[in-house]
Amino acid sequence: MSIIRGPDQGQSMAIGRVVRTTVGFFAVAVSTLSASAGPDLIVADSYTCKKWGTSAGVSAYSFSFIYCNIGDEPALVFQGSAVHPVVTTSVYRMMNGRLEQIGQGFVFHEYCALQTSICATCTPVDTACVALGPGCSTTTGSSTAGAQQRLGSRRFVNPASGVLTWPIAGFGDLGDVMYKRVQVSNVDLDASIHPGASYFIESRIVATDDGFAGNGLNNATCRPIQVGPMVDGGPILTPSGVAVTRTTAVEAWGLADASVHVSFIDLGDGSERFVLGSKATANGDGTWSYEYALENYSATQGAGSFRVPLNGSAVSAAAFHDVASHSGDPFDSIDWASQPDGSIALEWRTAQPWSENPNGNALRWGSTYSFRLVSSGPPTSGSVTIGLFEPGETAAVSGVAIVPGAVPPACVGDADGDGEVDFTDVTSVLSGWGTPGPMGDADHDGDVDFADVSAVLAHFGGAC
């Protein structure tokens, strides 16, 4: 994994450096914590999961969490006001070099902080519940984390500042077994459909005083989960492995796959962030598959488009994956359509801009959308563009990613596109015989026939 860090990263990493060593598909996080200035909340772990029920092939879950104050000042927990933390959990799948978010729920509104020493030596506050002291931790079980009366929509939370709209619509409301909880389709968890897939959760805490102290960019933690047997219509999920603290879902993808390039794309005062993962895989036929996962960590305007430069290469396939809203959130679920700009760029965008539909399917905070394309261009480093959805001072931001490069001149005799003319090109010609190629088209004339055999033999042993 290669990482491009935003300008704030040196500061946030100095707060508590993380040493990662690979164990299985995830990593162990070993932290040497030194207190940061002000309140600084991080999710430390998630250790249990409760399955609530299943409806129409979708199952509802909630996950326990432990969070800690690694700052040098208390973090406030005033449950009857806008000054208290909220915690949200999302479910992800990694498979065939691809990252996709497959589940999300509403945020849990904290109401009472315990004063324990799970993360560090706790300096408790004098008054119980209303604050979390420096070094202190607090635990919320999976049943409590799924209590509907304490769950609220993410749309009432400013992810950069931590400021909450208060009171909020729907807070305290009860509903069916699915309502407000983390919802995941059974199909997305089916091993027969997704062989070899790995799953994990990302938990994140947001709080006003944490945000105002400038400590809001280290609040996410990821932990692997195991998909168990079907019970009452849906699979059981169990946290496993080791939690990786202060790590976003896209960073976790990079830890699991060294070919993933991770970029932090910041805007505004640096408290608003997108995290972008990208990778390219050779298909063995002269084309490459490109994968992108764009996580809105804390960008308040959201994203409404994603543009990848093509550098003159051709695109033969493109796809998009999002995660559905539910439980009364008003946002539509129309997929972003891909729109080629000749061979200059490929852009995905919402069906309607904010001016036509403020409730369009924008990439809002706490969500990750995935994009993929197949191109004739070999991978290179380039600049992708994220168009912001809601109006504001900034209309778009750019970040570094792996993108399709210019297509090199055709190499006569190279039938499989590997840059050499050897026995594999003979095999490629035979495999593609009678087709228009590109696999097997050694003379690049648009068909695979005896002339391609002659081209391979004439240039055998050469390099492009």
Secondary structure, 3 states (H helix, E strand, C coil): CEEECCCCHHHHHHHEEEEEEEECCEEEEEEEECCECCCCEEEEECCCEEEEEEECCEEEEEECEEEEECECCCEECCCCCCCCCEEEEEEEEEECCEEEEEEECCEEECCCECCECCCCCCCCCCCCECEECCCCEEEECHHHHCCHHHEECHHHECCCCCCECCCCCCCCCCCCCCCCCEEEEHHHHCCCCCCCCEEEEEEEEECHHHHHCCCCCCCEEEEEEEEEEEECCEEEEEECCCCECCCCHHHHHHHHCCCCEEEEEEECCCCEEEEEEEEEEECCCCCEEEEEEEEECCCCCCEEEEEEECCCCCEEEEEEECCCCCCCCCCCCCCCEEEEECCCEEEEECCCCCCCCCCCCCECCCEEEEEEEEECCCEEEEEEEEEECCCCCCCEEEEEEEEECCCCCCCCCCCCCCCECCHHHHHHHHHCCCCCCCCCCCCCCCCCCHHHHHHHHHCCCCEC
